[in-house]
Amino acid sequence: MQNPLLDHPNPFEPIVILAKDGQADYFSSFYDLAECHHLFENLLHSVSWESDRIQMFGKLITTSRKVAWFGDPECLYTYSGVQKSPQGWTQELLQIKHKLEEAFGHTYNSCLLNLYHTGKEGMGWHSDDEKELDSDTPIASLSFGAQRKFAFRHKQDKTTSSLILENGSLLIMHPPIQEHWHHALLRTQTIIGPRINLTFRKIRLKQ
Ligand SMILES: O=C(O)CCC(=O)C(=O)O
């Protein structure tokens, strides 16, 4: 497995992950430690978290990982056969959304939040390629709390690349990455605390 983070000197410059079929940019400190602490506590306590339901080996499984779907009112999102209606934006989520939009020039209308209580909770190999997502808009993934290992695996040649997602970091997944790569949040037996992940997305709305 390659490790693109080795020997990278500057945390404010993005580290480019993947050499073909799409690019991901990693910013280690999009938020500083004080902001991370505030946002983690705010999201943990203000969000209405619920278990996720995913298809595994043909069965619908209820996860111990918790999720929450936020967005503009018309942003419905279906995955694993379950349709989600958005919770209304909180002030904190809107501030994060605006910071991303100002920094990168893309607009977002929705955000999926994941809460992993321990390292034993993760997310299996998948790509964010549901038909309602605007495939021209990069997915912006923010991490708060315990650092975790995240990996990409090429759909055809099965090569992998992994990185550690740190507290306050941002990973931008540019098109056409979802067409060619799966990604996963790897589980670990190491005892670590909770982590909250936010993926800002753009749902394509009917005209
Ligand atoms: O928690 C993470 O970093 C991964 C989340 C993810 O893959 C997703 O929401 O599609």
Ligand as a Chemical Component Dictionary entry (heavy atoms), coordinates in Angstrom:
data_LIG
# 
_chem_comp.id                   LIG 
_chem_comp.type                 NON-POLYMER 
_chem_comp.pdbx_formal_charge   0 
_chem_comp.three_letter_code    LIG 
# 
loop_
_chem_comp_atom.comp_id 
_chem_comp_atom.atom_id 
_chem_comp_atom.alt_atom_id 
_chem_comp_atom.type_symbol 
_chem_comp_atom.charge 
_chem_comp_atom.model_Cartn_x 
_chem_comp_atom.model_Cartn_y 
_chem_comp_atom.model_Cartn_z 
_chem_comp_atom.pdbx_ordinal 
LIG O1 O1 O 0 -16.055 8.496 7.643 1  
LIG C1 C1 C 0 -15.457 8.611 6.596 2  
LIG O2 O2 O 0 -14.395 9.221 6.485 3  
LIG C2 C2 C 0 -16.029 7.960 5.351 4  
LIG C3 C3 C 0 -17.439 8.344 5.060 5  
LIG C4 C4 C 0 -17.877 7.833 3.730 6  
LIG O3 O3 O 0 -17.219 7.079 3.069 7  
LIG C5 C5 C 0 -19.158 8.260 3.192 8  
LIG O4 O4 O 0 -19.915 8.990 3.873 9  
LIG O5 O5 O 0 -19.469 7.886 2.047 10 
# 
loop_
_chem_comp_bond.comp_id 
_chem_comp_bond.atom_id_1 
_chem_comp_bond.atom_id_2 
_chem_comp_bond.value_order 
_chem_comp_bond.pdbx_ordinal 
LIG O1 C1 DOUB 1 
LIG C1 O2 SING 2 
LIG C1 C2 SING 3 
LIG C2 C3 SING 4 
LIG C3 C4 SING 5 
LIG C4 O3 DOUB 6 
LIG C4 C5 SING 7 
LIG C5 O4 DOUB 8 
LIG C5 O5 SING 9 
# 
